[in-house]
Amino acid sequence: MNFAVRNLSVLGYAQGFTLWHYKLSTNPLDLVSSPGFFDGAADMMATGDLVMVSGQAGGRVLVASVSKSGVVTAPLA
């Protein structure tokens, strides 16, 4: 499954920071951690934004790093 902007929503926004939620259906959680998965939302996201991902396989929280080449996410440490 590719990124679907309709599955991405804003949960909160303050001082240039956005907390996002992405609803993943039956696909594995590792899919959203792959480089470039969120490139379709690069114009909306900023470095340091958090993305809460939930799906049938569980959930995780990712932190975004946005550059001209796209969006890279990593697990929140």
Biopython code that builds the backbone (N, CA, C, O; Angstrom):
import numpy as np
from Bio.PDB.StructureBuilder import StructureBuilder

atoms = [
    (1, "MET", "N", (0.839, -1.182, 0.000)),
    (1, "MET", "CA", (0.000, 0.000, 0.000)),
    (1, "MET", "C", (0.876, 1.235, 0.000)),
    (1, "MET", "O", (1.827, 1.328, 0.776)),
    (2, "ASN", "N", (0.568, 2.161, -0.848)),
    (2, "ASN", "CA", (1.284, 3.430, -0.897)),
    (2, "ASN", "C", (0.658, 4.419, 0.069)),
    (2, "ASN", "O", (-0.435, 4.192, 0.586)),
    (3, "PHE", "N", (1.361, 5.518, 0.307)),
    (3, "PHE", "CA", (0.851, 6.588, 1.142)),
    (3, "PHE", "C", (-0.478, 7.104, 0.596)),
    (3, "PHE", "O", (-0.620, 7.302, -0.610)),
    (4, "ALA", "N", (-1.441, 7.319, 1.475)),
    (4, "ALA", "CA", (-2.740, 7.886, 1.095)),
    (4, "ALA", "C", (-3.002, 9.096, 1.978)),
    (4, "ALA", "O", (-3.192, 8.947, 3.186)),
    (5, "VAL", "N", (-3.015, 10.280, 1.402)),
    (5, "VAL", "CA", (-3.179, 11.503, 2.175)),
    (5, "VAL", "C", (-4.492, 11.496, 2.962)),
    (5, "VAL", "O", (-4.576, 12.138, 4.009)),
    (6, "ARG", "N", (-5.502, 10.795, 2.490)),
    (6, "ARG", "CA", (-6.780, 10.736, 3.204)),
    (6, "ARG", "C", (-6.656, 10.005, 4.541)),
    (6, "ARG", "O", (-7.525, 10.144, 5.402)),
    (7, "ASN", "N", (-5.588, 9.230, 4.724)),
    (7, "ASN", "CA", (-5.362, 8.516, 5.986)),
    (7, "ASN", "C", (-4.520, 9.313, 6.978)),
    (7, "ASN", "O", (-4.244, 8.835, 8.079)),
    (8, "LEU", "N", (-4.113, 10.513, 6.602)),
    (8, "LEU", "CA", (-3.283, 11.371, 7.445)),
    (8, "LEU", "C", (-4.141, 12.509, 7.989)),
    (8, "LEU", "O", (-4.847, 13.178, 7.234)),
    (9, "SER", "N", (-4.077, 12.724, 9.298)),
    (9, "SER", "CA", (-4.852, 13.813, 9.886)),
    (9, "SER", "C", (-4.044, 14.500, 10.983)),
    (9, "SER", "O", (-3.149, 13.903, 11.582)),
    (10, "VAL", "N", (-4.373, 15.758, 11.232)),
    (10, "VAL", "CA", (-3.722, 16.547, 12.263)),
    (10, "VAL", "C", (-4.458, 16.338, 13.580)),
    (10, "VAL", "O", (-5.678, 16.489, 13.653)),
    (11, "LEU", "N", (-3.704, 15.988, 14.618)),
    (11, "LEU", "CA", (-4.291, 15.853, 15.948)),
    (11, "LEU", "C", (-4.091, 17.125, 16.763)),
    (11, "LEU", "O", (-4.925, 17.470, 17.600)),
    (12, "GLY", "N", (-2.984, 17.819, 16.517)),
    (12, "GLY", "CA", (-2.701, 19.052, 17.246)),
    (12, "GLY", "C", (-1.616, 19.847, 16.551)),
    (12, "GLY", "O", (-0.756, 19.297, 15.863)),
    (13, "TYR", "N", (-1.677, 21.175, 16.748)),
    (13, "TYR", "CA", (-0.704, 22.057, 16.114)),
    (13, "TYR", "C", (-0.436, 23.223, 17.062)),
    (13, "TYR", "O", (-1.370, 23.830, 17.585)),
    (14, "ALA", "N", (0.839, 23.534, 17.282)),
    (14, "ALA", "CA", (1.207, 24.681, 18.110)),
    (14, "ALA", "C", (2.654, 25.061, 17.829)),
    (14, "ALA", "O", (3.524, 24.193, 17.746)),
    (15, "GLN", "N", (2.910, 26.346, 17.685)),
    (15, "GLN", "CA", (4.256, 26.899, 17.557)),
    (15, "GLN", "C", (5.097, 26.194, 16.491)),
    (15, "GLN", "O", (6.282, 25.939, 16.704)),
    (16, "GLY", "N", (4.493, 25.881, 15.358)),
    (16, "GLY", "CA", (5.222, 25.253, 14.260)),
    (16, "GLY", "C", (5.392, 23.752, 14.387)),
    (16, "GLY", "O", (6.037, 23.135, 13.539)),
    (17, "PHE", "N", (4.832, 23.152, 15.422)),
    (17, "PHE", "CA", (4.900, 21.706, 15.632)),
    (17, "PHE", "C", (3.539, 21.102, 15.333)),
    (17, "PHE", "O", (2.512, 21.665, 15.712)),
    (18, "THR", "N", (3.524, 19.951, 14.649)),
    (18, "THR", "CA", (2.273, 19.254, 14.359)),
    (18, "THR", "C", (2.358, 17.812, 14.840)),
    (18, "THR", "O", (3.358, 17.125, 14.629)),
    (19, "LEU", "N", (1.299, 17.376, 15.485)),
    (19, "LEU", "CA", (1.135, 15.975, 15.868)),
    (19, "LEU", "C", (0.151, 15.372, 14.875)),
    (19, "LEU", "O", (-1.000, 15.798, 14.777)),
    (20, "TRP", "N", (0.626, 14.377, 14.145)),
    (20, "TRP", "CA", (-0.157, 13.748, 13.084)),
    (20, "TRP", "C", (-0.630, 12.366, 13.505)),
    (20, "TRP", "O", (-0.055, 11.749, 14.402)),
    (21, "HIS", "N", (-1.676, 11.886, 12.854)),
    (21, "HIS", "CA", (-2.091, 10.491, 12.973)),
    (21, "HIS", "C", (-2.201, 9.926, 11.558)),
    (21, "HIS", "O", (-2.773, 10.552, 10.665)),
    (22, "TYR", "N", (-1.643, 8.732, 11.376)),
    (22, "TYR", "CA", (-1.769, 8.039, 10.093)),
    (22, "TYR", "C", (-2.414, 6.685, 10.346)),
    (22, "TYR", "O", (-1.904, 5.890, 11.135)),
    (23, "LYS", "N", (-3.523, 6.423, 9.686)),
    (23, "LYS", "CA", (-4.244, 5.160, 9.820)),
    (23, "LYS", "C", (-3.750, 4.185, 8.765)),
    (23, "LYS", "O", (-3.928, 4.402, 7.566)),
    (24, "LEU", "N", (-3.130, 3.112, 9.223)),
    (24, "LEU", "CA", (-2.608, 2.067, 8.352)),
    (24, "LEU", "C", (-3.562, 0.889, 8.426)),
    (24, "LEU", "O", (-3.941, 0.479, 9.523)),
    (25, "SER", "N", (-3.951, 0.342, 7.310)),
    (25, "SER", "CA", (-4.918, -0.758, 7.326)),
    (25, "SER", "C", (-4.238, -2.070, 7.694)),
    (25, "SER", "O", (-3.757, -2.216, 8.817)),
    (26, "THR", "N", (-4.189, -3.000, 6.797)),
    (26, "THR", "CA", (-3.650, -4.329, 7.100)),
    (26, "THR", "C", (-2.153, -4.437, 6.812)),
    (26, "THR", "O", (-1.554, -5.489, 7.036)),
    (27, "ASN", "N", (-1.557, -3.373, 6.326)),
    (27, "ASN", "CA", (-0.139, -3.425, 5.972)),
    (27, "ASN", "C", (0.744, -3.437, 7.210)),
    (27, "ASN", "O", (0.325, -2.970, 8.269)),
    (28, "PRO", "N", (1.961, -3.962, 7.095)),
    (28, "PRO", "CA", (2.879, -4.012, 8.238)),
    (28, "PRO", "C", (3.337, -2.612, 8.658)),
    (28, "PRO", "O", (3.455, -1.710, 7.828)),
    (29, "LEU", "N", (3.588, -2.449, 9.942)),
    (29, "LEU", "CA", (4.031, -1.159, 10.477)),
    (29, "LEU", "C", (5.353, -0.701, 9.873)),
    (29, "LEU", "O", (5.590, 0.500, 9.742)),
    (30, "ASP", "N", (6.206, -1.634, 9.507)),
    (30, "ASP", "CA", (7.506, -1.257, 8.945)),
    (30, "ASP", "C", (7.371, -0.472, 7.645)),
    (30, "ASP", "O", (8.292, 0.249, 7.262)),
    (31, "LEU", "N", (6.249, -0.603, 6.973)),
    (31, "LEU", "CA", (6.037, 0.106, 5.715)),
    (31, "LEU", "C", (6.137, 1.620, 5.905)),
    (31, "LEU", "O", (6.732, 2.303, 5.071)),
    (32, "VAL", "N", (5.567, 2.154, 6.982)),
    (32, "VAL", "CA", (5.570, 3.607, 7.180)),
    (32, "VAL", "C", (6.936, 4.143, 7.581)),
    (32, "VAL", "O", (7.184, 5.345, 7.484)),
    (33, "SER", "N", (7.820, 3.266, 8.027)),
    (33, "SER", "CA", (9.174, 3.692, 8.402)),
    (33, "SER", "C", (10.132, 3.698, 7.219)),
    (33, "SER", "O", (11.270, 4.150, 7.343)),
    (34, "SER", "N", (9.681, 3.204, 6.086)),
    (34, "SER", "CA", (10.572, 3.176, 4.932)),
    (34, "SER", "C", (10.790, 4.596, 4.402)),
    (34, "SER", "O", (9.858, 5.399, 4.366)),
    (35, "PRO", "N", (12.026, 4.901, 3.992)),
    (35, "PRO", "CA", (12.321, 6.250, 3.481)),
    (35, "PRO", "C", (11.401, 6.638, 2.332)),
    (35, "PRO", "O", (11.196, 5.864, 1.397)),
    (36, "GLY", "N", (10.858, 7.829, 2.414)),
    (36, "GLY", "CA", (10.026, 8.345, 1.348)),
    (36, "GLY", "C", (8.550, 8.014, 1.454)),
    (36, "GLY", "O", (7.759, 8.502, 0.647)),
    (37, "PHE", "N", (8.148, 7.194, 2.434)),
    (37, "PHE", "CA", (6.737, 6.817, 2.525)),
    (37, "PHE", "C", (5.843, 8.054, 2.638)),
    (37, "PHE", "O", (4.787, 8.105, 2.008)),
    (38, "PHE", "N", (6.250, 9.049, 3.431)),
    (38, "PHE", "CA", (5.435, 10.243, 3.643)),
    (38, "PHE", "C", (5.785, 11.390, 2.689)),
    (38, "PHE", "O", (5.387, 12.528, 2.938)),
    (39, "ASP", "N", (6.516, 11.119, 1.608)),
    (39, "ASP", "CA", (6.896, 12.174, 0.664)),
    (39, "ASP", "C", (5.684, 12.922, 0.101)),
    (39, "ASP", "O", (5.791, 14.101, -0.235)),
    (40, "GLY", "N", (4.553, 12.262, -0.002)),
    (40, "GLY", "CA", (3.343, 12.903, -0.498)),
    (40, "GLY", "C", (2.825, 13.999, 0.420)),
    (40, "GLY", "O", (1.974, 14.794, 0.020)),
    (41, "ALA", "N", (3.332, 14.046, 1.649)),
    (41, "ALA", "CA", (2.925, 15.077, 2.614)),
    (41, "ALA", "C", (4.086, 16.002, 2.969)),
    (41, "ALA", "O", (4.008, 16.750, 3.943)),
    (42, "ALA", "N", (5.159, 15.954, 2.186)),
    (42, "ALA", "CA", (6.356, 16.743, 2.504)),
    (42, "ALA", "C", (6.071, 18.239, 2.582)),
    (42, "ALA", "O", (6.721, 18.952, 3.346)),
    (43, "ASP", "N", (5.113, 18.716, 1.805)),
    (43, "ASP", "CA", (4.799, 20.146, 1.820)),
    (43, "ASP", "C", (3.980, 20.546, 3.050)),
    (43, "ASP", "O", (3.798, 21.738, 3.301)),
    (44, "MET", "N", (3.483, 19.573, 3.822)),
    (44, "MET", "CA", (2.695, 19.855, 5.023)),
    (44, "MET", "C", (3.467, 19.590, 6.307)),
    (44, "MET", "O", (3.157, 20.172, 7.347)),
    (45, "MET", "N", (4.470, 18.718, 6.246)),
    (45, "MET", "CA", (5.207, 18.305, 7.437)),
    (45, "MET", "C", (6.449, 19.156, 7.637)),
    (45, "MET", "O", (6.949, 19.791, 6.708)),
    (46, "ALA", "N", (6.938, 19.153, 8.879)),
    (46, "ALA", "CA", (8.176, 19.857, 9.222)),
    (46, "ALA", "C", (9.053, 18.938, 10.062)),
    (46, "ALA", "O", (8.555, 18.039, 10.740)),
    (47, "THR", "N", (10.339, 19.165, 10.015)),
    (47, "THR", "CA", (11.263, 18.391, 10.830)),
    (47, "THR", "C", (10.890, 18.546, 12.302)),
    (47, "THR", "O", (10.671, 19.655, 12.791)),
    (48, "GLY", "N", (10.824, 17.423, 12.987)),
    (48, "GLY", "CA", (10.453, 17.410, 14.396)),
    (48, "GLY", "C", (8.996, 17.077, 14.644)),
    (48, "GLY", "O", (8.610, 16.804, 15.780)),
    (49, "ASP", "N", (8.175, 17.093, 13.594)),
    (49, "ASP", "CA", (6.784, 16.674, 13.750)),
    (49, "ASP", "C", (6.741, 15.213, 14.183)),
    (49, "ASP", "O", (7.625, 14.427, 13.843)),
    (50, "LEU", "N", (5.701, 14.861, 14.939)),
    (50, "LEU", "CA", (5.493, 13.480, 15.346)),
    (50, "LEU", "C", (4.321, 12.902, 14.588)),
    (50, "LEU", "O", (3.321, 13.577, 14.342)),
    (51, "VAL", "N", (4.463, 11.623, 14.217)),
    (51, "VAL", "CA", (3.408, 10.913, 13.503)),
    (51, "VAL", "C", (3.037, 9.671, 14.306)),
    (51, "VAL", "O", (3.844, 8.754, 14.461)),
    (52, "MET", "N", (1.817, 9.654, 14.810)),
    (52, "MET", "CA", (1.303, 8.457, 15.477)),
    (52, "MET", "C", (0.685, 7.580, 14.405)),
    (52, "MET", "O", (-0.195, 8.017, 13.663)),
    (53, "VAL", "N", (1.146, 6.344, 14.327)),
    (53, "VAL", "CA", (0.665, 5.403, 13.313)),
    (53, "VAL", "C", (-0.101, 4.293, 14.027)),
    (53, "VAL", "O", (0.381, 3.737, 15.014)),
    (54, "SER", "N", (-1.290, 3.973, 13.527)),
    (54, "SER", "CA", (-2.043, 2.864, 14.103)),
    (54, "SER", "C", (-2.604, 2.006, 12.983)),
    (54, "SER", "O", (-2.922, 2.492, 11.897)),
    (55, "GLY", "N", (-2.717, 0.729, 13.275)),
    (55, "GLY", "CA", (-3.241, -0.220, 12.311)),
    (55, "GLY", "C", (-3.547, -1.528, 12.987)),
    (55, "GLY", "O", (-3.418, -1.652, 14.204)),
    (56, "GLN", "N", (-3.951, -2.501, 12.208)),
    (56, "GLN", "CA", (-4.303, -3.802, 12.761)),
    (56, "GLN", "C", (-3.114, -4.506, 13.400)),
    (56, "GLN", "O", (-3.289, -5.331, 14.297)),
    (57, "ALA", "N", (-1.908, -4.187, 12.947)),
    (57, "ALA", "CA", (-0.706, -4.830, 13.467)),
    (57, "ALA", "C", (-0.151, -4.122, 14.704)),
    (57, "ALA", "O", (0.852, -4.568, 15.260)),
    (58, "GLY", "N", (-0.779, -3.033, 15.146)),
    (58, "GLY", "CA", (-0.305, -2.296, 16.315)),
    (58, "GLY", "C", (-0.114, -0.833, 15.991)),
    (58, "GLY", "O", (-0.768, -0.286, 15.103)),
    (59, "GLY", "N", (0.792, -0.202, 16.724)),
    (59, "GLY", "CA", (1.032, 1.218, 16.513)),
    (59, "GLY", "C", (2.447, 1.606, 16.877)),
    (59, "GLY", "O", (3.188, 0.829, 17.479)),
    (60, "ARG", "N", (2.811, 2.822, 16.502)),
    (60, "ARG", "CA", (4.120, 3.364, 16.857)),
    (60, "ARG", "C", (4.098, 4.872, 16.675)),
    (60, "ARG", "O", (3.210, 5.423, 16.025)),
    (61, "VAL", "N", (5.086, 5.524, 17.258)),
    (61, "VAL", "CA", (5.242, 6.970, 17.114)),
    (61, "VAL", "C", (6.552, 7.224, 16.391)),
    (61, "VAL", "O", (7.598, 6.702, 16.779)),
    (62, "LEU", "N", (6.489, 8.038, 15.325)),
    (62, "LEU", "CA", (7.656, 8.350, 14.509)),
    (62, "LEU", "C", (7.932, 9.842, 14.566)),
    (62, "LEU", "O", (7.014, 10.647, 14.729)),
    (63, "VAL", "N", (9.190, 10.203, 14.431)),
    (63, "VAL", "CA", (9.567, 11.604, 14.315)),
    (63, "VAL", "C", (10.011, 11.842, 12.871)),
    (63, "VAL", "O", (10.723, 11.025, 12.287)),
    (64, "ALA", "N", (9.581, 12.967, 12.307)),
    (64, "ALA", "CA", (9.842, 13.258, 10.898)),
    (64, "ALA", "C", (11.058, 14.157, 10.730)),
    (64, "ALA", "O", (11.317, 15.040, 11.547)),
    (65, "SER", "N", (11.790, 13.915, 9.664)),
    (65, "SER", "CA", (12.870, 14.776, 9.217)),
    (65, "SER", "C", (12.579, 15.104, 7.756)),
    (65, "SER", "O", (12.552, 14.217, 6.902)),
    (66, "VAL", "N", (12.361, 16.387, 7.480)),
    (66, "VAL", "CA", (11.933, 16.812, 6.150)),
    (66, "VAL", "C", (13.040, 17.611, 5.478)),
    (66, "VAL", "O", (13.617, 18.520, 6.076)),
    (67, "SER", "N", (13.331, 17.262, 4.228)),
    (67, "SER", "CA", (14.316, 18.001, 3.443)),
    (67, "SER", "C", (13.789, 18.134, 2.017)),
    (67, "SER", "O", (12.689, 17.673, 1.712)),
    (68, "LYS", "N", (14.566, 18.756, 1.157)),
    (68, "LYS", "CA", (14.149, 18.895, -0.234)),
    (68, "LYS", "C", (14.021, 17.539, -0.931)),
    (68, "LYS", "O", (13.291, 17.403, -1.913)),
    (69, "SER", "N", (14.733, 16.548, -0.418)),
    (69, "SER", "CA", (14.661, 15.220, -1.045)),
    (69, "SER", "C", (13.498, 14.393, -0.534)),
    (69, "SER", "O", (13.256, 13.309, -1.065)),
    (70, "GLY", "N", (12.762, 14.855, 0.478)),
    (70, "GLY", "CA", (11.583, 14.140, 0.956)),
    (70, "GLY", "C", (11.529, 14.022, 2.468)),
    (70, "GLY", "O", (12.193, 14.761, 3.195)),
    (71, "VAL", "N", (10.727, 13.077, 2.919)),
    (71, "VAL", "CA", (10.484, 12.858, 4.356)),
    (71, "VAL", "C", (11.092, 11.534, 4.782)),
    (71, "VAL", "O", (10.866, 10.500, 4.154)),
    (72, "VAL", "N", (11.860, 11.579, 5.849)),
    (72, "VAL", "CA", (12.402, 10.365, 6.461)),
    (72, "VAL", "C", (11.858, 10.321, 7.880)),
    (72, "VAL", "O", (11.880, 11.331, 8.584)),
    (73, "THR", "N", (11.370, 9.165, 8.305)),
    (73, "THR", "CA", (10.868, 9.010, 9.658)),
    (73, "THR", "C", (11.710, 7.996, 10.410)),
    (73, "THR", "O", (12.312, 7.099, 9.820)),
    (74, "ALA", "N", (11.738, 8.158, 11.729)),
    (74, "ALA", "CA", (12.455, 7.237, 12.596)),
    (74, "ALA", "C", (11.633, 7.044, 13.860)),
    (74, "ALA", "O", (10.886, 7.940, 14.252)),
    (75, "PRO", "N", (11.757, 5.888, 14.504)),
    (75, "PRO", "CA", (11.027, 5.682, 15.761)),
    (75, "PRO", "C", (11.424, 6.741, 16.793)),
    (75, "PRO", "O", (12.583, 7.148, 16.866)),
    (76, "LEU", "N", (10.468, 7.167, 17.567)),
    (76, "LEU", "CA", (10.725, 8.130, 18.634)),
    (76, "LEU", "C", (11.561, 7.446, 19.695)),
    (76, "LEU", "O", (11.167, 6.398, 20.207)),
    (77, "ALA", "N", (12.700, 8.010, 20.035)),
    (77, "ALA", "CA", (13.595, 7.391, 21.017)),
    (77, "ALA", "C", (13.407, 8.005, 22.385)),
    (77, "ALA", "O", (14.078, 7.608, 23.338)),
]
sb = StructureBuilder()
sb.init_structure("model")
sb.init_model(0)
sb.init_chain("A")
sb.init_seg("    ")
for serial, (resi, resn, name, xyz) in enumerate(atoms, 1):
    if name == "N":
        sb.init_residue(resn, " ", resi, " ")
    sb.init_atom(name, np.array(xyz, "f"), 0.0, 1.0, " ", f" {name:<3s}", serial, name[0])
structure = sb.get_structure()
